[in-house]
Amino acid sequence: MKKQIVNAMLSMAMVGTLAACSQTSLSLINDNDALSEKQMSSQQAVKEVMQRYQQAMRTANIDGIASTLHDDIVTTFQGKLTHRGKAEVVKGYQATFQAMDFSSIEYLIDSLDVDQNLAVVATYHAKGSFVMNKKTNKKVLDHNRELFVLKNEKGQWLISRYMYNQTPEQAK
C-alpha cells in the first residue's frame, strides 16, 4: 500500500512539473522570495545533487553517478528498456560511457519543485548541444528533455526516478 501511495505521489508530481515550466539555468532559481527558508535549503540541496550528477556525466565518473542515485532508482530512457535498482542502472551508465562522450553537456532547469521529501526537476539541453560518439568520433545532436524525481531520506537527496527523451523540435 505504501509503495502504491509513493508511486501515485510521484506520478502527480511529474504531471504538476510538466504543467509548470519556468526556464531557469541550473545555477539560478527564480521566485525565491515566496519560498520558506526550509524550501530554499531543500532546493539548494537538490541543485547540488543535479550539479554533481552533471559533473559526473561530463567526466564519465561512475562512482560520482552512483553517489547521486537512490538504491531503488528506476530509469526510463527513450528507445531503451526500463532499468530498476542502482546496480542495474550503473551498468547502463558504464555501457553508455564506453560508447559516448558527454564532456560538453549542460543541464538547464525548466522547473524545480520541492515538497517535503520529494523533488521534481525538469531539465533540457540547449539547442546545438551534442555528445561525441566514441566509435565514429562524430558529434551527435543532444536535445534531451529530462525529468528527475528525487527523494530525501535521512537528510540526503537522491535521484529516484529519471526519464528522458529527445525532441529536436523543442530545443531551446
VEXTIDO-974116 format. One record per residue: residue in three letters; x, y, z of N, C-alpha, C, O in turn. Coordinates in pm, whole numbers, plus 50000, padded with zeros to 5 digits. Layout:
<sites>
{"ALA" {X Y Z} {X Y Z} {X Y Z} {X Y Z}}
...
</sites>
This chain:
<sites>
{"MET" {50083 49881 50000} {50000 50000 50000} {50088 50125 50000} {50060 50220 49927}}
{"LYS" {50194 50125 50083} {50282 50240 50091} {50348 50266 49955} {50361 50381 49913}}
{"LYS" {50389 50158 49887} {50452 50172 49757} {50356 50232 49656} {50396 50314 49573}}
{"GLN" {50226 50193 49663} {50126 50248 49573} {50106 50397 49598} {50089 50474 49503}}
{"ILE" {50109 50438 49724} {50094 50580 49757} {50212 50659 49704} {50195 50766 49645}}
{"VAL" {50333 50606 49725} {50454 50675 49676} {50449 50686 49524} {50477 50792 49470}}
{"ASN" {50413 50578 49454} {50404 50582 49309} {50300 50683 49263} {50322 50755 49166}}
{"ALA" {50185 50689 49332} {50082 50787 49297} {50134 50929 49318} {50110 51018 49236}}
{"MET" {50206 50950 49429} {50262 51083 49456} {50364 51121 49349} {50365 51235 49303}}
{"LEU" {50449 51026 49309} {50548 51054 49206} {50480 51089 49074} {50522 51181 49004}}
{"SER" {50376 51016 49040} {50302 51044 48917} {50241 51184 48921} {50249 51258 48824}}
{"MET" {50180 51219 49035} {50120 51352 49047} {50227 51460 49040} {50205 51565 48980}}
{"ALA" {50341 51436 49100} {50450 51535 49097} {50499 51554 48954} {50527 51667 48913}}
{"MET" {50511 51446 48878} {50556 51457 48740} {50457 51537 48656} {50498 51622 48578}}
{"VAL" {50329 51510 48672} {50227 51583 48597} {50231 51731 48633} {50223 51816 48545}}
{"GLY" {50243 51762 48762} {50249 51901 48805} {50370 51973 48750} {50361 52090 48713}}
{"THR" {50481 51905 48745} {50603 51965 48693} {50592 51993 48545} {50631 52100 48498}}
{"LEU" {50538 51898 48471} {50524 51918 48328} {50432 52036 48296} {50448 52100 48192}}
{"ALA" {50339 52063 48384} {50244 52173 48361} {50303 52309 48390} {50250 52410 48343}}
{"ALA" {50411 52315 48465} {50465 52445 48507} {50614 52454 48480} {50693 52412 48565}}
{"CYS" {50655 52506 48367} {50796 52522 48333} {50832 52670 48340} {50757 52755 48293}}
{"SER" {50950 52701 48401} {50985 52841 48419} {51120 52880 48362} {51161 52995 48382}}
{"GLN" {51190 52793 48292} {51317 52821 48226} {51417 52895 48313} {51428 53017 48306}}
{"THR" {51487 52822 48395} {51598 52879 48470} {51720 52794 48444} {51708 52678 48406}}
{"SER" {51838 52849 48465} {51958 52770 48449} {51982 52691 48577} {51918 52716 48679}}
{"LEU" {52073 52595 48570} {52099 52509 48685} {52145 52591 48805} {52123 52550 48919}}
{"SER" {52207 52703 48781} {52260 52780 48893} {52162 52885 48947} {52190 52948 49048}}
{"LEU" {52047 52903 48881} {51953 53006 48925} {51813 52949 48942} {51767 52871 48858}}
{"ILE" {51745 52987 49048} {51604 52954 49068} {51532 53086 49096} {51570 53160 49186}}
{"ASN" {51429 53115 49016} {51353 53240 49034} {51251 53226 49145} {51221 53115 49190}}
{"ASP" {51199 53338 49189} {51089 53344 49286} {51124 53288 49423} {51037 53235 49491}}
{"ASN" {51248 53298 49465} {51287 53251 49598} {51222 53331 49709} {51212 53282 49822}}
{"ASP" {51177 53453 49680} {51116 53537 49782} {50992 53471 49841} {50961 53490 49958}}
{"ALA" {50920 53393 49759} {50795 53333 49804} {50817 53199 49875} {50721 53138 49922}}
{"LEU" {50940 53153 49883} {50969 53023 49941} {51012 53036 50087} {51075 53134 50126}}
{"SER" {50979 52935 50166} {51025 52933 50304} {51174 52902 50307} {51231 52854 50209}}
{"GLU" {51235 52930 50420} {51378 52901 50436} {51407 52752 50417} {51508 52715 50356}}
{"LYS" {51318 52668 50468} {51336 52523 50453} {51327 52482 50306} {51407 52400 50260}}
{"GLN" {51230 52538 50231} {51218 52505 50090} {51340 52553 50011} {51388 52483 49922}}
{"MET" {51389 52673 50045} {51509 52723 49977} {51629 52634 50005} {51708 52607 49915}}
{"SER" {51642 52589 50128} {51750 52499 50164} {51738 52366 50089} {51837 52312 50040}}
{"SER" {51616 52315 50079} {51593 52190 50005} {51621 52209 49856} {51682 52123 49793}}
{"GLN" {51578 52322 49800} {51605 52349 49659} {51756 52353 49634} {51804 52298 49535}}
{"GLN" {51829 52418 49724} {51974 52427 49708} {52037 52288 49715} {52126 52257 49636}}
{"ALA" {51991 52205 49806} {52044 52069 49818} {52014 51987 49692} {52099 51911 49646}}
{"VAL" {51895 52004 49636} {51859 51933 49513} {51946 51982 49398} {51996 51902 49319}}
{"LYS" {51964 52114 49387} {52050 52169 49282} {52192 52114 49293} {52255 52084 49191}}
{"GLU" {52242 52099 49415} {52376 52044 49434} {52386 51900 49385} {52487 51861 49325}}
{"VAL" {52281 51820 49409} {52280 51682 49356} {52283 51686 49204} {52357 51611 49141}}
{"MET" {52203 51774 49145} {52199 51785 48999} {52333 51831 48942} {52375 51784 48836}}
{"GLN" {52400 51921 49012} {52532 51966 48967} {52635 51853 48976} {52719 51838 48888}}
{"ARG" {52627 51774 49084} {52718 51659 49098} {52691 51556 48988} {52784 51498 48931}}
{"TYR" {52564 51533 48960} {52526 51440 48854} {52582 51489 48720} {52642 51412 48645}}
{"GLN" {52561 51617 48690} {52610 51674 48564} {52761 51660 48553} {52812 51620 48448}}
{"GLN" {52832 51691 48659} {52978 51681 48655} {53022 51536 48637} {53117 51509 48563}}
{"ALA" {52955 51442 48701} {52988 51300 48685} {52961 51255 48542} {53037 51176 48487}}
{"MET" {52854 51305 48480} {52827 51273 48339} {52938 51327 48251} {52986 51258 48161}}
{"ARG" {52979 51450 48275} {53084 51512 48192} {53216 51437 48200} {53291 51432 48102}}
{"THR" {53245 51381 48315} {53375 51315 48335} {53366 51162 48332} {53465 51094 48360}}
{"ALA" {53249 51108 48298} {53226 50963 48293} {53266 50898 48426} {53330 50792 48428}}
{"ASN" {53227 50961 48534} {53263 50916 48669} {53151 50828 48724} {53049 50877 48774}}
{"ILE" {53171 50697 48713} {53069 50602 48758} {53040 50616 48907} {52924 50614 48947}}
{"ASP" {53143 50629 48988} {53122 50645 49133} {53044 50774 49162} {52960 50778 49251}}
{"GLY" {53074 50879 49086} {53002 51005 49103} {52855 50990 49067} {52769 51041 49138}}
{"ILE" {52826 50919 48959} {52687 50893 48921} {52619 50813 49032} {52511 50850 49078}}
{"ALA" {52683 50704 49074} {52624 50617 49176} {52594 50694 49304} {52495 50665 49372}}
{"SER" {52677 50792 49338} {52656 50867 49462} {52532 50956 49457} {52487 51004 49561}}
{"THR" {52477 50979 49338} {52357 51063 49326} {52230 50980 49313} {52120 51036 49309}}
{"LEU" {52243 50847 49307} {52129 50760 49281} {52075 50694 49407} {52152 50649 49492}}
{"HIS" {51944 50688 49417} {51875 50615 49524} {51890 50465 49495} {51901 50426 49379}}
{"ASP" {51892 50383 49598} {51905 50238 49579} {51794 50181 49491} {51816 50085 49418}}
{"ASP" {51675 50241 49498} {51559 50193 49422} {51536 50273 49293} {51423 50282 49246}}
{"ILE" {51642 50331 49237} {51630 50412 49116} {51562 50333 49004} {51583 50213 48988}}
{"VAL" {51479 50404 48927} {51418 50348 48806} {51446 50447 48694} {51420 50567 48708}}
{"THR" {51500 50398 48581} {51525 50484 48467} {51441 50438 48349} {51426 50318 48324}}
{"THR" {51389 50535 48276} {51309 50510 48158} {51363 50600 48048} {51330 50718 48041}}
{"PHE" {51445 50543 47961} {51511 50621 47856} {51449 50589 47721} {51407 50476 47694}}
{"GLN" {51443 50690 47637} {51387 50673 47503} {51462 50562 47430} {51585 50564 47422}}
{"GLY" {51387 50468 47377} {51447 50362 47297} {51521 50255 47376} {51589 50171 47316}}
{"LYS" {51509 50256 47508} {51580 50158 47591} {51482 50094 47689} {51377 50151 47720}}
{"LEU" {51519 49977 47737} {51438 49910 47838} {51448 49984 47971} {51548 50050 47998}}
{"THR" {51345 49972 48052} {51346 50029 48187} {51448 49953 48271} {51453 49830 48267}}
{"HIS" {51528 50027 48347} {51623 49967 48441} {51577 49997 48583} {51531 50107 48613}}
{"ARG" {51590 49897 48671} {51546 49912 48810} {51659 49874 48905} {51724 49771 48888}}
{"GLY" {51681 49958 49004} {51782 49931 49105} {51917 49990 49067} {51954 49994 48949}}
{"LYS" {51990 50035 49167} {52116 50105 49145} {52216 50022 49066} {52279 50074 48974}}
{"ALA" {52232 49894 49098} {52332 49811 49030} {52303 49801 48880} {52394 49815 48798}}
{"GLU" {52177 49778 48845} {52140 49766 48704} {52156 49899 48631} {52204 49903 48517}}
{"VAL" {52117 50007 48696} {52128 50140 48634} {52275 50178 48614} {52310 50232 48509}}
{"VAL" {52358 50150 48711} {52501 50182 48698} {52563 50105 48582} {52646 50160 48509}}
{"LYS" {52525 49979 48562} {52574 49902 48447} {52537 49973 48317} {52617 49978 48223}}
{"GLY" {52417 50027 48311} {52375 50101 48193} {52461 50223 48168} {52496 50252 48053}}
{"TYR" {52496 50295 48274} {52584 50411 48259} {52723 50368 48213} {52784 50437 48130}}
{"GLN" {52773 50257 48263} {52904 50208 48220} {52906 50184 48070} {52999 50225 48001}}
{"ALA" {52803 50118 48019} {52795 50092 47875} {52782 50222 47797} {52843 50238 47692}}
{"THR" {52704 50315 47849} {52685 50443 47782} {52817 50520 47775} {52849 50578 47671}}
{"PHE" {52894 50521 47883} {53021 50594 47885} {53124 50530 47793} {53214 50599 47744}}
{"GLN" {53114 50401 47769} {53205 50336 47674} {53176 50381 47531} {53266 50387 47447}}
{"ALA" {53049 50412 47505} {53009 50448 47369} {53010 50598 47341} {53036 50640 47228}}
{"MET" {52982 50679 47442} {52961 50822 47419} {53043 50908 47515} {53073 50867 47627}}
{"ASP" {53078 51028 47468} {53149 51128 47548} {53051 51242 47577} {53000 51307 47485}}
{"PHE" {53026 51265 47705} {52930 51367 47748} {53001 51492 47806} {52939 51567 47881}}
{"SER" {53126 51513 47771} {53205 51617 47838} {53152 51758 47815} {53188 51849 47891}}
{"SER" {53070 51780 47715} {53022 51916 47690} {52875 51939 47726} {52820 52044 47696}}
{"ILE" {52810 51840 47790} {52668 51857 47819} {52644 51961 47929} {52729 51984 48015}}
{"GLU" {52527 52021 47924} {52484 52112 48030} {52334 52095 48050} {52256 52108 47956}}
{"TYR" {52296 52066 48173} {52156 52055 48207} {52104 52193 48246} {52159 52257 48336}}
{"LEU" {52001 52237 48178} {51937 52363 48212} {51801 52329 48273} {51730 52242 48223}}
{"ILE" {51767 52396 48381} {51645 52363 48454} {51526 52442 48400} {51529 52564 48390}}
{"ASP" {51421 52367 48365} {51292 52428 48331} {51214 52456 48458} {51156 52564 48474}}
{"SER" {51214 52359 48549} {51143 52378 48675} {51204 52289 48783} {51263 52185 48755}}
{"LEU" {51188 52334 48905} {51235 52261 49022} {51131 52281 49131} {51111 52392 49180}}
{"ASP" {51065 52172 49170} {50963 52178 49273} {51003 52086 49387} {51037 51970 49364}}
{"VAL" {50998 52137 49509} {51033 52059 49627} {50917 52063 49724} {50862 52169 49754}}
{"ASP" {50880 51945 49774} {50774 51937 49873} {50812 51829 49974} {50801 51710 49944}}
{"GLN" {50855 51867 50089} {50895 51778 50197} {51003 51681 50151} {51120 51718 50144}}
{"ASN" {50966 51556 50119} {51067 51454 50088} {51072 51415 49941} {51136 51316 49906}}
{"LEU" {51006 51491 49855} {51010 51467 49712} {51045 51595 49638} {51001 51704 49675}}
{"ALA" {51125 51581 49535} {51157 51694 49448} {51145 51647 49303} {51178 51533 49271}}
{"VAL" {51098 51736 49218} {51085 51705 49076} {51161 51813 49000} {51138 51933 49019}}
{"VAL" {51251 51769 48913} {51334 51860 48835} {51316 51827 48688} {51343 51715 48645}}
{"ALA" {51271 51925 48610} {51261 51910 48465} {51377 51988 48404} {51397 52105 48434}}
{"THR" {51454 51921 48317} {51571 51984 48256} {51566 51967 48104} {51485 51892 48051}}
{"TYR" {51655 52039 48038} {51672 52025 47893} {51816 52061 47859} {51887 52123 47939}}
{"HIS" {51857 52020 47741} {51988 52059 47688} {51962 52164 47580} {51870 52149 47499}}
{"ALA" {52041 52267 47578} {52019 52380 47487} {52033 52339 47340} {52101 52242 47307}}
{"LYS" {51968 52415 47254} {51977 52393 47110} {52124 52394 47069} {52201 52480 47110}}
{"GLY" {52162 52297 46987} {52300 52287 46941} {52388 52200 47030} {52504 52178 46998}}
{"SER" {52333 52150 47141} {52410 52062 47229} {52442 51932 47157} {52365 51886 47072}}
{"PHE" {52555 51873 47191} {52593 51748 47128} {52671 51661 47226} {52722 51708 47327}}
{"VAL" {52678 51534 47191} {52767 51439 47257} {52853 51379 47147} {52820 51392 47029}}
{"MET" {52961 51314 47184} {53053 51258 47085} {53043 51106 47087} {53058 51044 47192}}
{"ASN" {53017 51047 46971} {53019 50902 46957} {53165 50860 46954} {53239 50899 46863}}
{"LYS" {53208 50782 47050} {53349 50745 47061} {53395 50652 46949} {53512 50656 46909}}
{"LYS" {53307 50570 46898} {53344 50475 46793} {53366 50546 46660} {53464 50519 46590}}
{"THR" {53275 50638 46624} {53284 50707 46495} {53355 50842 46506} {53392 50901 46404}}
{"ASN" {53373 50889 46629} {53433 51021 46653} {53349 51133 46591} {53403 51235 46548}}
{"LYS" {53218 51113 46585} {53128 51213 46528} {53039 51271 46635} {53000 51204 46730}}
{"LYS" {53007 51399 46617} {52914 51467 46707} {52772 51421 46678} {52732 51403 46563}}
{"VAL" {52696 51402 46786} {52556 51362 46776} {52476 51469 46850} {52502 51497 46967}}
{"LEU" {52376 51528 46782} {52294 51629 46848} {52228 51569 46971} {52184 51454 46970}}
{"ASP" {52220 51648 47077} {52170 51602 47206} {52064 51699 47256} {52095 51792 47330}}
{"HIS" {51941 51677 47216} {51831 51765 47255} {51743 51698 47359} {51622 51688 47342}}
{"ASN" {51805 51654 47467} {51731 51584 47572} {51640 51678 47649} {51670 51794 47672}}
{"ARG" {51527 51621 47686} {51440 51678 47788} {51433 51570 47895} {51405 51454 47864}}
{"GLU" {51460 51606 48020} {51467 51507 48127} {51371 51541 48239} {51334 51657 48261}}
{"LEU" {51332 51437 48310} {51252 51453 48429} {51316 51369 48539} {51326 51247 48526}}
{"PHE" {51358 51434 48645} {51420 51369 48760} {51326 51381 48879} {51270 51488 48904}}
{"VAL" {51308 51273 48952} {51236 51277 49079} {51338 51236 49184} {51400 51130 49174}}
{"LEU" {51354 51320 49285} {51448 51292 49393} {51372 51268 49522} {51268 51329 49547}}
{"LYS" {51426 51179 49604} {51371 51151 49737} {51471 51199 49840} {51592 51188 49822}}
{"ASN" {51418 51251 49949} {51501 51289 50062} {51482 51183 50170} {51375 51170 50230}}
{"GLU" {51587 51108 50194} {51583 51008 50300} {51698 51035 50396} {51815 51038 50357}}
{"LYS" {51662 51055 50520} {51761 51081 50625} {51848 51202 50591} {51969 51202 50615}}
{"GLY" {51784 51304 50533} {51855 51428 50504} {51937 51427 50377} {52009 51524 50350}}
{"GLN" {51929 51322 50298} {52007 51314 50174} {51914 51302 50054} {51831 51211 50048}}
{"TRP" {51928 51395 49959} {51850 51392 49836} {51921 51301 49736} {52041 51315 49712}}
{"LEU" {51845 51207 49677} {51899 51115 49577} {51799 51099 49463} {51678 51107 49485}}
{"ILE" {51850 51077 49344} {51765 51058 49226} {51697 50923 49236} {51762 50819 49245}}
{"SER" {51564 50926 49235} {51483 50806 49249} {51423 50760 49116} {51411 50640 49091}}
{"ARG" {51385 50855 49032} {51330 50826 48900} {51393 50922 48800} {51414 51040 48829}}
{"TYR" {51424 50869 48683} {51484 50952 48579} {51436 50903 48444} {51448 50785 48412}}
{"MET" {51384 50995 48366} {51344 50962 48230} {51383 51075 48138} {51390 51191 48179}}
{"TYR" {51408 51040 48012} {51437 51144 47913} {51386 51101 47777} {51359 50983 47751}}
{"ASN" {51372 51200 47692} {51350 51175 47550} {51419 51287 47474} {51458 51389 47532}}
{"GLN" {51434 51266 47345} {51496 51366 47260} {51395 51414 47157} {51334 51335 47085}}
{"THR" {51379 51545 47153} {51287 51606 47059} {51352 51733 47003} {51338 51840 47061}}
{"PRO" {51424 51720 46892} {51496 51837 46836} {51406 51957 46813} {51451 52071 46823}}
{"GLU" {51278 51934 46782} {51187 52045 46754} {51164 52134 46875} {51127 52250 46861}}
{"GLN" {51186 52080 46994} {51165 52159 47116} {51293 52213 47175} {51291 52268 47285}}
{"ALA" {51405 52198 47106} {51531 52251 47157} {51519 52402 47174} {51456 52470 47092}}
{"LYS" {51579 52452 47280} {51570 52595 47309} {51702 52662 47282} {51715 52783 47301}}
</sites>
